[in-house]
Amino acid sequence: MGALDEPLTKLVGDRTAKVLADSLKLRTVGDLLHHYPRRYVERGQLTSLDELEIDEHVTVLARIEKVTLIPFRGRKGDRLEVVVTDGRSRLSLVFFNQGWRQKELKAGAQGLFAGKVGVFNRTRQLVSPDYQLLDEDAGSDAAQQFAGRLIPVYGASAQMPSWKLSICIETALTKHLGDVGEPLPAELRERHDLIPLPEALELIHRPRSHADRERAQSRLRWDEAFVLQVALAQRRAAESALPAVPRKARAGGLLDAFDARLPFTLTEGQQKVSAEIAADLASEHPMHRLLQGEVGSGKTLVALRAMLAVVDAGGQAVLLAPTEVLAQQHHRSIVEMMGDLAEGGMLGGSDLGTRVVLLTGSMGVPARRQALLDMACGDAGIAIGTHALIEDRVQFQDLGLVVVDEQHRFGVEQRDALRAKGEQPPHLLVMTATPIPRTVAMTVFGDLETSVLDQLPAGRSPISTHVVPAVEKPNFLTRAWERVREEVGKGHQAYVVCPRIGDEEPAAEPKKKRRASEEDLEDVADLGAGSDERRPPLSVVETAEMLVKGPLSGLRVEILHGRLAPEAKDEVMRRFAAGEVDVLVATTVIEVGVNVPNSTAMVIMDADRFGVSQLHQLRGRVGRGSAAGLCLLVTDMPAASAARARLDAVAGTLDGFELSRIDLEQRREGDVLGQAQSGVKSSLKVLSVLEDEEVIVTARAEATRLVAEDPELAAHPDLRTALESLLDEDRAAYMEKG
């Protein structure tokens, strides 16, 4: 065990080590040295107190303005009130029965004050905060420690304020800086003018200037980018070395027959991406490819052509969808596109055809038994389904391709279980409906080759998007419902989307912890921060009732959500697609995959409660035919709010890649590599996947080159150690399974 793996108990003692572990998850010397400051302040540069948020745990640098000792009335004890200021705003510090602090808390002194922001009598305050005075005449260790240089402010906790953490880190730097290894090869550091790691760690924690800090961050960004890209490069190399059965479409086969029946020409983008996939499928090593593109760019068609090529080559293909509605929609649309080619071996089916089966968790026993039999004996060349496809009883005769739709909805174990059903590793095509900025794709999906569809098929109509401020301008909402009636009057159809179903269990009942079902995944809205302080989000059930009785009376209105019985969901979607329903009031169950070209209008209620990318996905359900699309974003948030700014951004552009960037900028950076997308906790502290494009791109090239020369990193022991540190048990499982 190296010095950096040494438990903190040896460095700071049992009590402090326990606090560091419990509150900040810091357990080793290495953890401590890599816990970087969140920000820095200069002596005299006071914290802006008017930016503090209620309930936030803060560390502020402020000047004491006033100190008052107030005895309690009619009982023993007192309250010491200290007012600190940044020159514009004030913050109250309150200490109970600690009058002796008057001797050191004197007007004019500067200090670091840490605590949880609360409110009393409309005044923000910290109750019994920790503090450290920084003036030289106070004679404190901290004052001497921070004299003449930037003061680091760390992500801290109530039990471990920033300056106490700083003292622990100072101890680690003093004792162990010489033990820090060097994961970056010397020639790489020289090529990119990077300082050694020990120097970078010292300067990130002890900068005397902003130039010091920038030099340190530049080096540490490279560490994070390079080590992660090495892990991904090793994974790519390992996957490319595995054997796989080549799957090449045969001339005059199923794929050619399908292409001959297409009533349109593939876009240049679809042809290019299809060629990339075909080359991968023909290889003796498994394909690992990410297929992403704009909403409505035809990803499903490209994936279907890949599946048909595999069937042509004697194999089977499976399409894994996250929800029953999406699986049913895929099954319905694929069967319609294929016609008699989807009825292989059946009366009236094409001699070139195959069988396309559907498998979901709530199917009846006879249908389920038949689907399992068709897959096991090979009659079904294409299987489409939900998590039900992963169960042990599901067997394939020769699984050649796994297509995963909306991959962020699936855990690593689920994908791995499906891929394990092939005798040799099947080819893998991952589809994501949300456009991903290039650097995010290289970081989150860095083990996959990436194909991008950036063209919309001919005949797609433009979509106009408008924000409807329901509270400020009620007449705008009235006009929104009039527009829906107008579209229906022209023979078109409309969606109304709500963030909630409306038949939930009473709030008083405790929520039981359980695995998410397919139905739970179907109705996922991003109920943004602070939603508990507002009225409950609008629901499908209540909204549909209001519309039928009010502005849309006389129209054929139906509801759709994840808790409906599977047969009911399928029947509603069938009737809507057939034009037998004018207005469909739904949850986000329609977010992806739903394709009804006659739908031209969408009204999204409480639109501010959805994420930017989610709104873009929803909007993509209209404008899919020859008539122009209309999307109305209804909100009661004020014009100056951040929520309205998000909606204005959606209304202002149809570029999904730009909206994806805006969406990610508004999340915490950790979310990019977080569980929501990859099942992996974030290791990024100074690297921004959105802002550090040059570093990420260059690091990927350097990592690929190094792994090609030294796959096991035999000549780079410190890099190997850094990699082991990055890949804890859960993360290693992710990398191994993919």
C-alpha positions in Angstrom: 0.0 0.0 0.0 1.4 3.4 -1.0 1.6 6.4 1.2 -1.4 8.0 -0.5 -3.5 4.9 0.4 -2.7 5.4 4.0 -5.8 5.8 6.2 -6.3 9.4 7.6 -6.3 8.1 11.1 -2.5 8.0 11.0 -2.4 11.6 9.8 -5.1 13.4 11.8 -6.2 11.0 14.5 -9.3 8.8 14.9 -11.8 11.6 15.7 -11.0 13.9 12.9 -10.6 11.0 10.5 -14.1 9.8 11.3 -15.6 13.3 10.7 -13.7 13.5 7.3 -15.0 10.1 6.3 -18.6 10.5 7.5 -19.2 14.0 6.2 -16.9 14.3 3.2 -16.2 10.7 2.2 -12.4 11.4 2.6 -10.7 8.3 3.9 -7.1 8.3 2.7 -4.2 10.7 2.3 -4.8 10.7 -1.4 -8.5 11.5 -1.0 -7.5 14.5 1.1 -4.8 15.8 -1.3 -7.3 15.6 -4.2 -10.0 17.5 -2.3 -9.4 20.8 -4.1 -10.7 24.2 -3.0 -14.1 25.3 -4.4 -12.9 28.9 -4.7 -10.3 31.3 -3.4 -10.6 34.7 -1.7 -8.0 37.4 -1.2 -7.5 39.3 2.0 -9.8 42.2 1.9 -12.0 40.7 -0.9 -15.1 40.1 1.1 -17.8 37.6 0.2 -21.0 39.0 -1.4 -23.5 38.3 1.4 -26.6 39.1 -0.7 -25.9 36.0 -2.8 -26.2 33.5 0.1 -29.0 31.0 -0.2 -31.2 29.9 2.7 -30.2 26.4 4.1 -26.9 26.5 2.3 -23.8 25.7 4.3 -21.4 28.5 3.6 -17.9 29.8 4.5 -17.7 33.6 4.1 -15.0 36.1 4.5 -16.5 39.2 6.1 -15.7 42.2 8.4 -17.3 42.5 11.8 -19.4 45.7 12.0 -21.1 45.5 15.3 -21.1 43.3 18.4 -24.0 43.4 21.0 -24.6 41.3 24.1 -28.3 41.0 24.9 -29.4 39.5 28.3 -32.6 37.3 28.2 -35.6 38.8 29.9 -36.7 37.2 33.1 -34.3 34.3 32.9 -30.6 33.5 33.0 -28.5 33.6 29.9 -27.7 36.0 27.1 -27.5 36.2 23.3 -24.4 37.6 21.6 -25.3 39.2 18.2 -22.5 39.9 15.8 -23.2 41.8 12.5 -20.8 41.1 9.7 -20.7 43.0 6.4 -19.2 42.9 2.9 -19.7 46.7 2.6 -23.2 46.4 1.0 -25.1 43.6 2.8 -25.2 42.3 6.3 -25.3 38.9 8.0 -26.2 38.3 11.6 -24.1 35.8 13.7 -25.9 34.6 16.9 -24.2 32.9 19.9 -26.3 31.7 22.9 -24.7 32.0 26.4 -21.3 32.7 24.9 -20.7 36.3 26.0 -17.0 35.6 26.5 -16.6 35.7 22.7 -16.9 39.5 22.9 -13.2 39.6 23.8 -12.1 38.3 20.4 -15.0 39.3 18.1 -14.3 43.0 17.8 -15.6 45.5 15.3 -13.3 46.0 12.4 -11.8 42.5 12.5 -11.9 40.3 9.4 -12.6 36.5 9.6 -13.9 33.4 8.0 -17.3 32.4 9.3 -18.9 29.1 8.6 -22.4 27.8 9.2 -25.9 27.1 7.8 -27.8 30.1 6.5 -31.1 30.6 8.3 -33.7 33.4 8.6 -35.0 35.1 11.7 -37.2 38.2 11.5 -36.5 38.4 7.8 -32.8 38.7 8.5 -30.3 36.1 7.3 -28.2 34.6 10.1 -25.8 31.9 11.1 -26.4 30.4 14.5 -23.3 29.5 16.6 -21.1 29.5 13.5 -17.5 28.3 13.5 -15.1 31.1 12.7 -11.4 32.0 12.3 -10.2 35.5 12.6 -7.6 36.5 10.0 -6.2 39.8 11.3 -2.6 39.9 12.3 -3.3 41.4 15.7 -5.5 38.4 16.5 -2.4 36.4 16.5 -4.1 33.3 15.0 -2.4 30.5 13.2 -4.8 30.9 10.3 -3.8 34.6 10.0 -0.2 33.7 9.6 -1.0 30.7 7.4 -2.9 32.8 4.9 -0.8 35.9 5.0 0.2 37.2 1.6 -1.6 34.6 -0.4 -5.0 33.4 -1.6 -7.3 31.8 1.0 -8.7 28.5 -0.2 -12.3 27.8 0.6 -13.1 24.1 0.5 -16.3 22.1 0.1 -16.9 21.5 3.8 -19.5 20.4 6.3 -21.1 21.5 9.5 -18.6 19.3 11.4 -15.6 20.2 9.4 -15.4 23.9 8.4 -13.1 25.0 5.6 -10.2 26.2 7.6 -10.0 23.1 9.7 -10.0 21.1 6.5 -7.2 23.4 5.3 -5.1 22.6 8.3 -5.5 18.8 7.7 -4.5 19.3 4.0 -1.5 21.4 5.1 -0.4 18.5 7.3 -0.8 16.0 4.4 1.2 18.3 2.1 4.0 18.7 4.6 4.3 14.9 5.3 3.4 13.3 2.0 4.0 15.6 -1.0 7.2 13.7 -1.8 5.2 10.5 -2.0 3.0 11.6 -4.8 3.6 9.7 -8.0 3.6 11.0 -11.5 0.8 9.4 -13.7 1.6 11.5 -16.8 4.5 10.3 -18.9 7.4 12.8 -19.0 7.2 13.3 -22.8 3.5 14.1 -22.6 4.1 16.7 -19.8 6.8 18.2 -22.0 4.7 18.3 -25.1 1.9 20.1 -23.3 4.0 22.3 -20.9 2.6 20.8 -17.7 4.1 21.1 -14.3 4.9 18.0 -12.2 2.0 16.6 -10.1 3.6 17.4 -6.6 4.0 21.0 -7.7 0.4 21.1 -9.0 -1.0 19.8 -5.7 1.0 22.3 -3.7 -0.1 25.2 -5.9 -3.8 24.2 -5.9 -3.8 24.2 -2.1 -1.2 27.0 -1.5 -1.4 29.5 -4.4 0.3 32.8 -3.9 -1.4 34.2 -7.0 -4.1 33.4 -9.5 -1.3 32.5 -12.0 -0.2 29.7 -9.6 -3.8 28.5 -9.3 -4.2 28.4 -13.1 -1.0 26.5 -13.6 -2.1 23.9 -11.1 -5.6 23.6 -12.5 -4.2 23.2 -16.0 -2.1 20.2 -14.9 -4.9 18.7 -12.8 -7.4 18.9 -15.7 -5.0 16.9 -17.7 -4.8 14.2 -15.0 -8.5 13.8 -14.9 -8.9 13.8 -18.7 -6.0 11.6 -19.4 -6.6 8.9 -16.8 -10.2 8.6 -17.7 -9.4 8.4 -21.4 -6.8 5.7 -20.8 -9.4 3.7 -19.0 -11.7 4.1 -22.0 -8.9 3.4 -24.5 -8.1 0.2 -22.7 -11.8 -0.8 -22.8 -11.9 -0.1 -26.6 -8.7 -2.1 -27.1 -10.1 -5.0 -25.1 -13.4 -5.0 -26.9 -11.8 -4.8 -30.3 -9.7 -7.9 -29.5 -12.8 -10.0 -28.8 -14.1 -12.3 -31.5 -17.5 -11.8 -33.0 -19.4 -13.4 -35.9 -19.3 -11.2 -39.0 -22.8 -10.2 -40.0 -22.9 -9.1 -43.7 -26.1 -8.5 -45.5 -26.5 -10.8 -48.6 -27.3 -9.5 -52.0 -31.0 -9.9 -52.9 -31.8 -10.6 -49.3 -34.1 -9.1 -46.6 -32.3 -5.8 -46.4 -32.4 -5.2 -50.2 -36.1 -6.2 -50.3 -36.8 -3.7 -47.5 -34.9 -0.9 -49.2 -36.7 -1.5 -52.4 -40.0 -0.8 -50.7 -39.0 2.4 -49.0 -41.3 5.2 -50.3 -38.4 7.7 -49.8 -34.7 8.1 -50.3 -32.4 7.9 -47.3 -30.7 11.2 -46.4 -27.0 11.5 -47.0 -26.5 11.2 -43.2 -28.5 8.0 -43.0 -26.5 6.5 -45.9 -23.2 7.5 -44.3 -24.0 6.2 -40.9 -25.5 3.0 -42.3 -22.3 2.4 -44.2 -20.3 2.8 -40.9 -22.5 0.3 -39.1 -22.4 -2.1 -42.0 -18.6 -2.1 -42.0 -18.6 -2.7 -38.2 -21.1 -5.6 -38.5 -18.9 -7.2 -41.2 -15.9 -7.2 -38.9 -14.7 -10.2 -36.9 -14.8 -8.0 -33.7 -17.9 -6.7 -32.0 -19.2 -3.4 -33.0 -19.5 -0.8 -30.2 -21.2 2.2 -31.6 -23.2 5.2 -30.4 -25.9 6.5 -32.7 -27.1 9.9 -31.8 -28.8 12.6 -33.7 -31.5 15.3 -33.9 -35.1 14.6 -32.9 -36.8 13.0 -35.9 -33.5 12.4 -37.8 -34.4 8.8 -38.5 -32.3 6.9 -36.0 -34.8 4.0 -35.7 -34.7 3.4 -39.5 -30.9 3.2 -39.5 -31.1 0.8 -36.5 -33.7 -1.3 -38.3 -31.6 -1.6 -41.4 -28.7 -2.9 -39.2 -31.0 -5.5 -37.6 -32.2 -6.6 -41.1 -28.5 -7.0 -42.2 -27.9 -9.3 -39.2 -31.0 -11.4 -40.0 -29.8 -11.6 -43.6 -26.5 -13.1 -42.2 -28.4 -15.8 -40.3 -28.4 -14.1 -36.9 -31.0 -12.5 -34.6 -31.3 -8.9 -33.4 -32.9 -7.4 -30.3 -34.1 -3.9 -29.6 -34.3 -3.0 -25.9 -36.6 -0.1 -25.1 -37.0 1.4 -21.6 -40.9 1.6 -21.5 -43.8 -0.5 -22.7 -45.3 2.4 -24.7 -42.0 2.9 -26.5 -41.5 -0.9 -27.1 -45.0 -1.1 -28.5 -44.5 1.9 -30.7 -41.3 0.5 -32.0 -42.9 -2.9 -32.7 -45.9 -1.3 -34.4 -43.9 1.1 -36.6 -41.3 -1.6 -37.6 -44.0 -4.1 -38.5 -45.8 -1.4 -40.6 -42.5 -0.4 -42.3 -41.7 -4.1 -43.1 -45.1 -5.2 -44.2 -45.1 -8.9 -45.3 -41.4 -9.0 -44.6 -42.3 -9.1 -40.9 -44.4 -12.2 -41.4 -41.8 -14.8 -42.2 -43.1 -18.3 -42.2 -46.7 -17.1 -41.8 -49.5 -17.3 -44.3 -49.2 -14.4 -46.7 -45.7 -13.6 -45.5 -42.7 -12.9 -47.8 -40.3 -15.8 -48.5 -37.5 -13.4 -47.6 -39.2 -12.3 -44.4 -38.6 -13.0 -40.7 -40.8 -12.7 -37.6 -40.9 -9.6 -35.4 -42.0 -10.3 -31.9 -42.7 -8.1 -28.9 -42.0 -9.0 -25.3 -42.9 -6.9 -22.3 -43.5 -7.6 -18.6 -47.2 -7.4 -18.6 -48.0 -9.5 -21.7 -50.5 -12.4 -21.3 -49.2 -15.9 -20.8 -50.1 -17.3 -24.3 -48.5 -14.3 -26.2 -45.5 -14.4 -23.9 -45.0 -18.1 -24.4 -45.2 -17.8 -28.2 -42.7 -14.9 -28.3 -40.2 -16.9 -26.1 -40.6 -19.9 -28.4 -40.1 -17.8 -31.6 -36.9 -16.3 -30.1 -35.5 -19.6 -28.9 -36.0 -21.5 -32.1 -34.8 -18.7 -34.3 -38.1 -18.0 -36.1 -38.1 -14.4 -34.7 -35.2 -12.6 -36.4 -36.1 -9.4 -34.5 -37.3 -9.2 -30.9 -38.4 -5.9 -29.4 -39.1 -5.4 -25.8 -38.5 -4.0 -22.4 -36.5 -5.2 -19.3 -38.5 -8.5 -19.8 -36.0 -9.4 -22.5 -33.3 -9.7 -19.9 -34.9 -12.4 -17.8 -33.1 -15.8 -17.6 -35.8 -17.7 -19.4 -35.3 -15.6 -22.6 -33.1 -17.5 -25.0 -31.9 -16.8 -28.5 -30.7 -19.3 -31.2 -28.0 -16.9 -32.5 -28.0 -13.4 -31.1 -26.0 -11.2 -33.4 -26.9 -7.6 -32.5 -28.2 -5.7 -29.5 -29.7 -2.3 -30.0 -30.3 -0.3 -26.8 -32.6 2.7 -27.1 -32.4 5.5 -24.6 -29.4 3.8 -23.0 -29.3 6.2 -20.0 -32.5 4.5 -18.7 -30.7 1.2 -18.3 -28.3 0.0 -15.7 -25.0 -1.6 -16.7 -26.1 -5.0 -15.3 -29.2 -5.0 -17.5 -27.2 -4.3 -20.8 -24.6 -6.9 -19.8 -27.2 -9.6 -19.1 -28.7 -9.1 -22.5 -25.3 -9.2 -24.3 -24.4 -12.4 -22.4 -27.2 -14.2 -24.2 -25.0 -14.6 -27.3 -22.6 -17.4 -27.6 -20.0 -14.9 -28.8 -20.2 -11.2 -27.9 -23.0 -9.7 -30.1 -22.5 -6.4 -31.9 -23.8 -3.4 -29.8 -25.6 -0.3 -31.1 -26.5 2.3 -28.5 -29.1 4.9 -29.5 -29.7 8.1 -27.6 -32.6 10.5 -28.6 -30.9 13.4 -26.8 -28.2 15.1 -28.8 -25.0 15.1 -26.8 -22.2 17.7 -27.2 -19.1 16.2 -28.7 -16.9 16.3 -25.6 -19.6 14.8 -23.4 -20.0 11.9 -25.9 -16.2 11.4 -25.8 -16.2 11.3 -22.0 -19.4 9.5 -21.1 -19.4 7.2 -24.2 -15.7 7.3 -24.8 -15.5 3.5 -25.3 -17.9 3.7 -28.3 -17.4 4.9 -31.8 -19.8 7.7 -32.5 -22.2 8.2 -35.4 -24.1 11.4 -35.7 -27.3 12.1 -37.8 -27.5 15.8 -38.3 -30.0 15.9 -41.2 -33.8 15.8 -41.0 -35.5 13.7 -43.7 -37.2 15.5 -46.5 -40.8 16.5 -45.9 -40.3 17.4 -42.2 -42.0 20.7 -41.3 -40.7 23.5 -39.2 -41.9 23.8 -35.6 -42.7 27.2 -34.0 -42.4 27.4 -30.2 -43.8 30.0 -27.9 -43.8 30.6 -24.2 -47.3 31.1 -22.7 -47.1 33.1 -19.4 -50.4 31.8 -17.9 -50.4 34.1 -14.8 -49.0 37.3 -16.3 -51.2 37.0 -19.4 -54.2 34.7 -18.9 -55.6 35.6 -22.4 -52.5 33.9 -23.9 -53.6 30.6 -22.3 -57.1 31.1 -23.7 -55.6 31.7 -27.1 -53.5 28.5 -26.7 -56.6 26.4 -26.4 -58.2 28.3 -29.4 -55.1 27.3 -31.5 -55.6 23.7 -30.5 -59.3 23.9 -31.7 -58.1 25.5 -34.9 -55.6 22.7 -35.6 -58.3 20.0 -35.0 -60.6 22.0 -37.2 -58.1 21.6 -40.0 -58.2 17.8 -39.5 -55.1 17.6 -37.4 -54.5 16.4 -33.9 -52.8 17.7 -30.7 -50.9 16.6 -27.6 -51.3 18.1 -24.1 -48.4 17.1 -21.8 -48.6 17.3 -18.0 -45.8 16.4 -15.5 -48.0 14.3 -13.2 -50.6 11.5 -13.7 -53.1 12.6 -11.0 -54.0 9.2 -9.5 -51.1 9.0 -7.2 -51.3 7.5 -3.7 -52.1 10.0 -0.9 -49.1 11.9 0.2 -49.5 10.8 3.8 -48.7 7.2 2.9 -45.0 6.4 3.2 -43.2 5.6 0.0 -41.7 2.1 0.0 -38.3 1.6 -1.5 -38.6 -0.7 -4.5 -37.2 -1.3 -7.9 -38.6 1.0 -10.6 -41.0 -0.8 -12.9 -41.4 -0.2 -16.6 -44.5 1.9 -15.8 -42.5 4.1 -13.4 -40.0 4.9 -16.1 -42.7 5.9 -18.5 -43.8 9.0 -16.7 -40.5 10.8 -15.8 -40.7 14.6 -15.6 -37.9 16.7 -14.2 -39.8 18.4 -11.3 -37.3 21.2 -10.8 -35.8 22.6 -7.6 -38.2 24.2 -5.3 -41.2 22.5 -6.7 -42.3 21.5 -3.2 -42.8 25.3 -2.4 -45.2 25.8 -5.3 -48.6 24.4 -6.0 -48.6 20.7 -7.1 -47.8 20.1 -10.7 -50.7 19.9 -13.1 -51.9 16.3 -13.8 -53.2 14.4 -16.8 -56.4 13.3 -15.1 -57.4 16.8 -13.8 -56.3 18.6 -17.0 -58.2 16.3 -19.3 -61.3 16.8 -17.1 -60.9 20.6 -17.2 -60.4 20.6 -21.0 -63.4 18.3 -21.7 -65.7 20.6 -19.6 -64.2 23.8 -20.8 -62.0 25.1 -23.7 -62.0 21.8 -25.7 -65.5 20.6 -25.1 -66.9 18.7 -28.0 -63.5 17.3 -29.1 -62.5 13.7 -28.7 -60.0 13.8 -25.7 -58.2 10.7 -24.3 -55.6 10.3 -21.7 -52.3 8.2 -21.8 -49.9 7.5 -18.9 -47.7 4.7 -17.6 -50.2 3.3 -15.1 -52.8 2.3 -17.7 -53.1 -1.4 -18.4 -50.9 -2.4 -21.4 -53.9 -3.2 -23.6 -55.4 0.2 -22.8 -52.2 2.1 -23.6 -51.8 0.2 -26.9 -55.4 0.8 -27.8 -55.2 4.6 -27.1 -52.1 4.9 -29.2 -53.6 2.9 -32.0 -56.7 5.0 -32.0 -54.7 8.3 -31.8 -52.5 7.1 -34.7 -55.6 6.2 -36.7 -57.0 9.7 -36.2 -59.9 8.6 -34.0 -58.7 10.9 -31.1 -58.4 14.6 -31.5 -56.4 15.5 -28.4 -54.2 13.2 -26.3 -53.5 14.4 -22.8 -50.4 12.5 -21.6 -47.3 12.3 -19.4 -43.8 12.1 -20.8 -44.7 8.6 -22.0 -44.8 10.2 -25.5 -41.4 11.7 -25.1 -39.5 9.5 -27.6 -40.4 7.1 -30.4 -44.1 8.2 -30.9 -44.6 9.0 -34.5 -48.1 10.4 -35.6 -47.4 12.7 -38.6 -51.0 14.2 -38.4 -50.2 15.7 -34.9 -49.4 19.4 -35.4 -49.9 21.0 -32.0 -48.5 20.4 -28.5 -49.3 22.3 -25.3 -46.9 21.5 -22.4 -48.4 22.4 -19.1 -46.0 23.5 -16.3 -43.3 23.5 -18.9 -40.7 24.9 -16.4 -40.8 21.6 -14.5 -39.2 19.8 -17.4 -35.6 19.8 -18.4 -34.5 21.6 -21.6 -33.6 18.4 -23.5 -36.8 16.8 -22.4 -38.8 19.8 -23.8 -36.9 19.4 -27.0 -37.8 15.7 -27.2 -41.4 16.3 -26.5 -41.6 19.1 -29.1 -40.2 16.6 -31.6 -43.5 14.7 -31.6 -45.1 17.4 -33.8 -44.2 18.7 -37.2 -43.4 15.1 -38.4 -45.6 15.4 -41.5 -46.2 18.0 -44.2 -48.0 20.5 -41.9 -46.1 22.9 -39.7 -45.8 22.1 -36.0 -46.7 24.3 -33.1 -45.4 23.9 -29.5 -46.7 26.1 -26.6 -44.8 26.1 -23.3 -47.2 27.1 -20.5 -45.7 28.4 -17.3 -46.6 30.5 -14.3 -43.0 31.5 -13.5 -42.2 35.2 -13.6 -40.4 36.7 -16.6 -37.1 37.4 -14.7 -36.8 33.9 -13.4 -34.1 31.3 -14.4 -36.9 28.9 -15.3 -38.3 31.4 -17.9 -34.8 31.8 -19.3 -34.7 28.1 -19.9 -38.0 28.1 -21.7 -37.0 31.1 -23.8 -33.9 29.2 -24.8 -36.1 26.3 -26.0 -38.4 28.6 -27.9 -35.4 30.3 -29.5 -33.7 27.4 -31.2 -34.5 24.0 -32.8 -30.8 23.0 -32.5 -30.8 20.0 -30.1 -27.1 20.0 -29.7 -27.2 23.7 -28.5 -30.1 23.0 -26.2 -28.2 19.9 -24.8 -25.3 22.2 -24.0 -27.6 24.7 -22.2 -29.2 21.9 -20.3 -25.9 20.5 -19.1 -24.5 23.9 -18.2 -27.4 24.3 -15.8 -26.8 21.0 -14.1 -24.0 20.2 -11.7 -20.9 19.0 -13.6 -21.0 15.7 -11.7 -24.4 14.9 -13.3 -22.7 14.6 -16.7 -20.8 11.5 -15.6 -23.3 10.7 -12.9 -25.5 7.8 -12.3 -28.3 9.3 -14.5 -26.2 8.7 -17.6 -23.7 6.0 -17.1 -24.1 4.4 -13.7 -20.8 5.9 -12.6 -20.0 8.4 -10.0 -18.2 11.5 -11.2 -14.4 11.8 -10.7 -14.2 15.2 -12.3 -13.2 18.0 -9.9 -11.4 20.6 -12.2 -12.2 19.3 -15.7 -15.3 20.6 -17.4 -16.6 18.3 -20.1 -18.3 21.3 -21.7 -15.5 23.9 -21.5 -12.3 21.9 -21.8 -12.8 20.5 -25.3 -9.2 20.9 -26.4 -7.9 19.0 -23.4 -10.4 16.2 -23.8 -9.8 15.7 -27.5 -6.0 15.8 -27.1 -6.0 13.6 -24.1 -8.1 11.0 -26.0 -5.5 10.9 -28.8 -2.6 10.7 -26.3 -4.3 7.9 -24.4 -5.1 5.9 -27.5 -1.5 6.2 -28.6 -0.1 5.1 -25.2 -2.4 2.1 -24.8 -1.6 0.9 -28.3 2.1 1.0 -27.4 1.7 -0.4 -23.8 -1.7 -2.0 -23.3 -1.0 -3.2 -19.7 0.8 0.1 -18.8 3.8 -1.9 -17.7 6.2 1.0 -18.2 3.8 3.4 -16.4 3.3 2.1 -12.8 2.1 5.5 -11.4 -0.5 5.8 -14.2 -1.6 2.2 -13.4 -2.0 3.2 -9.7 -4.0 6.3 -10.7 -6.2 4.1 -12.9 -6.9 1.7 -10.0 -7.8 4.7 -7.8 -10.3 6.0 -10.5 -11.8 2.6 -10.9 -13.3 1.6 -7.6 -15.3 -1.6 -7.5 -18.5 -0.2 -8.9 -16.8 1.8 -11.6 -14.6 -1.1 -12.6 -17.7 -3.2 -13.1 -19.1 -0.5 -15.3 -16.0 -0.5 -17.4 -15.8 -4.2 -17.7 -19.5 -4.8 -18.5 -20.3 -1.8 -20.7 
